[in-house]
Every structure is written in C-alpha cells, then in structure tokens.
C-alpha cells in the first residue's frame, strides 16, 4: 500500500520499508511498543523515583531550620 506525502503527514503511523524505500503502515505491535516505551515505562520510572525521593529526602520543619541555621553560620 502506497501513500502520498500528504496522506502520510495526516495519517502519522507510517515508515519506510527497508528494501524498497516505499512508505508502509506500521504494524499494531510496533505501535504498541512505541506506546509502551513513550508512556508506560516513563510513568513507572517516575513512580519509582517518587518512592525513592520520599524515602531518602525527608524535609521536616526542624530539618529546614537546621539547614537555614547552617547557611547563616556559613555566610556570617
């Protein structure tokens, strides 16, 4: 199946064939893989980072005051 340049720009889910260079439609598994790589995996990574951040970097009012006091001492 061949598409014109105007059709490929509108359709968006096409690519070049390895051998002939003609524009072909992407398979459903390719589209699913791209969706997985561009959405699901980054979301999982962000959730993992959120858990690590919340566990390692605890900032209470007391800790914030301690940091502020240290900065005042350093700049004085």
Secondary structure, DSSP 4 states (H G I P E B T S, - for coil): ----HHHHHHH--EEE-TTT--EEEPPHHHHHHHHIIIIIHHHHHHHHHHHHHHHH----HHHHHHHHHHHHHHH-
